[in-house]
Amino acid sequence: MNFPPSPRADIDPIFRLRTRRLMLGVVAVFFLIAVRLWVLQILEGERFTDLSKNNRIRIKTIPGIRGMIFDQQGRLLVDSRPSFDLLFVPEDAKKPRETLTYLAGLLKVPKQKFLAELGRNSRRRPFREVTLKQDIDWRSVVLVETHEMDLPGVSLRIRPRRNYLSQSVTAHLLGYLGEIGPVQLKTLRDEGYKMGDEIGQFGLEKTWEEYLRGRNGGQQIEVDAQGRKIRIIDQRKDIPGHSIFLTIDQELQGSAYQALKGKAGAVVILDAQTSAIRALVSTPSFNPNAFARGITTAEWNRLIRDKAKPLHNKAIQGVYPPGSIFKIVLAFAALEEKVVGPESTIPCHGSLDVGGRVFRDWKAAGHGEVNLHKALVESCDVYFYQIGQQLGVDRIARYARMLGLGKKTGVALEGEKAGLIPDSRWKKRRFGEPWYPGETPSVAIGQGYVSVTPVQIANLMAAIANKGTLNQPWFVRKIESLDGRLIREYGPEKIGTLAIQKKTLSVLNRALRDVVHSDEGTGIKAQSSLIQIAGKTGTAQVAAMLGAVVKSEDLPYSVRDHAWFVGYAPVGRPEIVVVVLLEHGGHGSDAAPVAKALIEKYWALKGQQVRPTYEAAKVG
């Protein structure tokens, strides 16, 4: 039986081979597609989903407004103003570099500046904003808004910017803000801070950061392909920080600053009864608004290289020999230890020989027979050399520390210095040597190793003025929420009581009054026709005496004497203590008129009242 031939027998073997290869190729292509789909959907699905959401849905942070700061009378010292930051999302622009080049030309900014900022943020997460420039001017805002369609990926963010109304006048007290650093962020991340946030870096802004800081809000928004907002999906409201009310008087603070303008030095004004700070000034100063808008490298370098140290708060960080101010401590110790009586006298012939070393008096001819009252009024060095020898350095140190010297006062400002009150144990520990009697006369007149801060001297004088209570200096009166609800209230805090006899206080107060009101008093330039002032001058040597005929004003500026005056008023019922320090200012009598003017200013301001205002800058 014959069968017809199979159809496959007529197919060319070469054709069959090609067909098989084609089929294998098709299978391979589908296999690769399947693998790729598996990779995209299974292995990397979550990443691409996240990218898609970021492209369509963005999270915008709404910075919380920082709390305001008011003076004692409720006058606004610090608030926040609206500012505009220039942002860029490279993924929203097809040609990011061309977009930035066009933007730079529009704003008349070197394009390298924007391109460099883009390069510095090359490792950021996709669709995260790059801040090209902070706090741009109104002209730039208008140009960006007008050319929105030509600037894909470019946007503006409104944020509150700190505004220090008193500028340099209160800089060392209030401090400034700065962007949080990597070390700070590592410590504070759990408290809600993130890179780019601002935080108090100095002064009150740092110490009271917890209360002043506003809590950020946010918006979840839908955007188009060029990153422009379509609609708000969800939002969380920001929470403003609390307001802080100080014990500082804005006008008195301003007067103290003007009194020191052009000079290097410090002024501290305290309430004599409570040690509440009414003014605290250090000069030269700086403008904290430079930090608020973003300080430039050139500005920062100028500040840190300035030999006058404008960032240094001389009121609490400056350590100086107190000079004759220290004679108050010697008088206190001598009376309490009965080394001398109020009327016992010591001869002064203009110098004293101790172990072959001659210690001179500021008055070459001497003061004659001197009792304690005359010694303080005329600031007789020889008298205090001798009672210093009788007391010894260890007893002197004990009374100085009782008056708050040689340790921090505890004022709530970072960086306060303790100064130094030497004794025999300190010298043995520091130099491995005993204390020699010939070293004590220098200590007795506030020279040698002795160093203090202006705020310590102010607090010492307050303790004398209020009859023996040593309080911690303070300057925050209360904290309130924006709607006026009391959060926390502060008041005087006693840190010690002087074990001092009433008779000793009476002798000291009479002598300090006559320093100003006696014709022979070294502080006669502080005498006022409006109010009775008590006080003490101090001339603190920076370098060893070069000779009896060399005057401080004839020396190079860097080795001229420092000038001190510390006083209180009114005598009998003290309300206010004023300390003036003039770096390389010459004689203590040169600081007295400054203190007089400030005490008179305080008196003129008494009774003025200003109603508090709670109007904050509306941002965003």
C-alpha positions, 0 to 999 in steps of 0.5 A, spaced: 500 500 500 502 506 498 502 512 502 502 520 500 509 523 502 509 527 509 508 534 508 514 535 513 518 532 508 518 537 503 520 543 508 527 545 507 532 543 513 535 550 513 528 553 514 527 548 519 533 551 523 531 558 522 524 557 525 527 554 531 532 559 532 526 564 531 522 561 536 528 560 541 529 568 540 522 569 542 522 565 548 528 568 550 525 575 549 519 573 553 523 570 558 527 577 559 521 581 559 518 576 565 525 577 569 525 584 568 518 585 570 519 580 576 525 585 578 521 591 577 515 589 581 518 584 586 525 586 587 525 594 586 517 595 587 517 598 593 523 603 591 519 605 585 513 606 588 516 611 593 519 614 587 512 615 584 509 618 590 515 623 591 514 625 584 507 626 585 506 627 593 511 632 596 511 633 604 512 641 605 515 643 612 512 649 615 517 652 620 514 653 627 514 661 629 520 662 635 517 665 641 518 673 642 522 676 647 520 682 651 523 687 656 521 689 663 516 693 661 513 689 656 517 692 650 518 687 644 526 686 643 526 680 639 520 677 634 520 673 627 519 676 620 517 673 614 523 671 609 523 667 602 528 661 601 530 659 594 529 652 593 530 647 587 528 640 586 533 637 580 528 631 578 523 636 576 527 639 571 529 636 564 535 640 564 537 642 571 544 645 569 540 650 564 535 651 569 540 654 574 544 658 569 537 661 566 535 663 574 542 665 575 542 670 569 535 672 571 537 674 579 544 677 576 548 671 581 554 668 578 551 661 576 557 657 579 554 659 586 548 655 584 551 650 581 556 649 586 550 648 591 547 643 587 554 639 587 554 639 594 547 636 595 549 631 590 548 625 595 541 627 597 535 623 596 531 624 590 526 629 590 529 633 596 529 640 595 536 644 595 536 651 598 540 655 593 539 661 597 536 664 604 532 670 605 532 673 598 530 680 597 523 682 594 526 683 587 528 676 587 521 674 589 517 677 584 522 675 578 521 668 580 514 668 581 513 672 574 518 667 571 515 661 574 513 657 567 520 658 565 523 655 572 521 648 572 523 645 579 524 652 582 520 654 588 520 659 594 519 657 601 516 662 606 519 661 613 520 666 619 526 669 620 529 672 627 529 679 628 533 683 633 530 689 634 535 692 639 541 689 634 548 690 637 545 693 644 543 686 647 547 681 643 551 678 648 545 677 653 540 675 647 545 671 643 543 668 636 541 662 632 544 658 627 543 652 623 544 645 627 550 642 626 552 634 625 554 633 633 548 637 635 543 633 631 546 627 633 544 629 640 537 632 639 535 628 633 530 624 638 527 631 640 524 632 633 530 636 630 533 635 623 538 638 618 537 645 616 533 647 623 535 653 626 537 652 634 539 657 639 547 657 639 549 663 644 546 667 650 538 667 652 537 664 645 541 657 647 539 657 654 532 658 653 531 654 647 526 649 650 521 654 651 523 659 645 523 653 640 516 653 635 514 646 633 514 645 625 508 643 622 507 640 615 503 640 608 502 633 604 501 636 597 500 634 590 504 636 585 505 636 577 510 634 573 514 640 574 513 640 581 508 646 581 503 645 587 496 642 585 492 641 591 493 640 599 492 633 601 493 634 608 496 638 613 499 639 620 499 646 624 505 649 626 506 650 634 509 657 636 514 658 641 513 661 648 514 668 649 519 670 655 519 677 659 526 679 662 528 683 668 532 688 663 530 695 661 530 696 654 532 704 655 537 703 661 540 697 656 541 702 650 544 708 655 549 703 657 551 701 650 551 708 648 556 710 654 561 704 652 560 706 645 567 706 642 570 703 648 572 696 650 568 694 656 562 692 660 556 694 664 552 690 669 546 693 673 543 689 678 537 690 683 540 691 689 535 687 693 534 681 688 540 681 683 535 682 678 539 684 672 537 691 669 542 691 664 548 687 661 552 690 656 559 688 653 563 692 647 565 692 642 558 688 640 556 684 634 549 684 630 545 678 631 541 679 625 547 677 621 546 670 624 539 670 623 539 671 615 545 667 615 552 669 616 557 669 610 564 666 611 567 673 610 563 676 616 565 670 621 572 671 619 572 678 621 568 677 628 573 671 630 579 675 628 578 682 631 583 683 637 577 686 641 573 680 641 566 682 639 563 675 640 566 675 647 561 677 653 566 681 657 561 682 663 561 674 664 567 671 661 572 677 661 577 676 667 580 682 670 584 684 676 580 688 680 585 693 683 582 697 688 575 694 688 578 688 692 580 693 698 572 692 700 574 685 701 580 687 705 576 692 709 571 686 711 576 681 713 580 686 717 574 688 721 571 681 722 577 678 724 579 684 728 585 685 725 584 693 725 579 697 729 575 702 725 579 708 728 586 705 729 591 708 724 597 705 720 602 710 717 603 711 710 609 714 707 608 712 700 611 705 700 612 699 704 618 694 704 617 687 704 623 682 704 627 687 700 621 689 695 618 695 695 611 696 694 609 703 692 602 707 693 599 711 688 600 717 692 608 718 692 608 722 698 603 718 702 597 719 706 600 720 713 596 717 718 590 713 715 584 709 719 580 704 715 575 710 713 580 714 710 584 708 707 577 706 703 576 713 701 583 715 698 584 708 696 591 708 700 595 702 698 600 702 703 594 701 709 592 695 705 599 692 704 599 692 711 593 689 713 594 684 708 600 682 711 596 681 718 591 677 715 595 672 710 593 670 703 588 664 706 584 669 710 583 674 705 581 668 700 576 665 705 572 672 705 573 673 698 570 667 696 564 668 702 563 675 697 562 670 691 569 671 688 573 665 685 567 662 683 561 662 678 555 666 680 550 662 676 547 667 672 544 663 666 548 664 660 553 659 658 561 660 658 561 664 665 568 664 668 570 663 675 576 668 676 581 666 681 582 667 688 589 665 690 591 661 696 597 657 699 594 651 697 592 653 690 599 655 689 602 649 691 598 645 687 599 650 681 606 651 681 609 646 687 611 652 691 609 655 698 606 662 698 611 667 700 609 673 704 612 678 699 606 675 694 601 678 699 601 685 698 599 685 691 593 680 692 591 685 698 590 691 692 587 686 687 593 685 683 597 679 682 594 672 681 587 675 683 582 675 677 574 677 677 568 678 672 564 684 672 558 680 674 561 678 680 563 685 682 556 687 681 553 681 686 559 683 691 556 690 691 549 688 692 551 683 698 554 689 701 548 694 699 542 689 701 546 688 708 548 681 707 544 677 702 548 674 696 543 672 690 544 669 684 544 674 678 537 673 674 534 676 668 528 672 666 522 674 669 516 669 666 515 665 660 508 665 657 504 662 651 502 666 645 495 667 648 498 670 655 497 663 659 503 663 664 508 657 663 513 659 668 515 664 673 522 666 676 524 670 682 530 671 686 534 665 689 539 666 695 545 663 694 548 665 701 548 670 707 554 674 709 556 672 716 557 680 717 556 684 723 552 690 723 557 695 725 562 692 719 556 694 714 555 701 717 563 702 717 563 700 710 557 703 707 559 710 710 566 709 707 563 707 700 559 713 701 564 718 702 569 715 696 564 719 692 562 725 697 568 727 700 573 732 697 578 727 698 574 721 695 577 717 689 570 717 686 568 724 686 566 724 679 560 720 680 557 725 685 550 727 683 546 732 684 539 728 683 541 722 688 546 720 693 551 715 690 556 710 694 561 707 690 569 705 689 574 706 684 579 701 682 585 702 677 587 695 675 594 694 672 595 690 666 603 690 666 608 691 672 609 698 673 615 701 669 617 707 673 613 712 678 613 717 673 610 713 667 602 715 667 597 709 664 595 714 658 603 715 656 603 707 655 601 703 649 594 701 649 595 694 650 598 695 657 594 701 660 591 700 666 583 697 666 578 702 669 573 700 674 567 703 678 562 700 682 557 703 686 550 703 689 544 708 690 541 711 693 545 711 700 541 708 706 536 704 701 539 702 695 535 700 689 541 699 684 548 697 683 552 699 677 559 696 675 563 699 669 569 696 667 573 700 661 578 696 658 585 699 658 581 705 660 586 709 665 584 710 672 578 708 676 575 715 676 574 715 669 569 710 669 565 714 675 562 719 670 559 713 666 556 710 672 553 716 675 550 717 668 547 710 668 544 711 675 541 718 674 538 715 667 535 709 672 532 714 676 529 718 670 526 712 668 522 710 674 515 709 674 514 709 666 510 703 664 508 700 657 503 695 656 505 689 653 504 687 646 503 680 643 502 681 636 507 677 632 509 677 625 505 673 621 509 668 617 506 663 612 
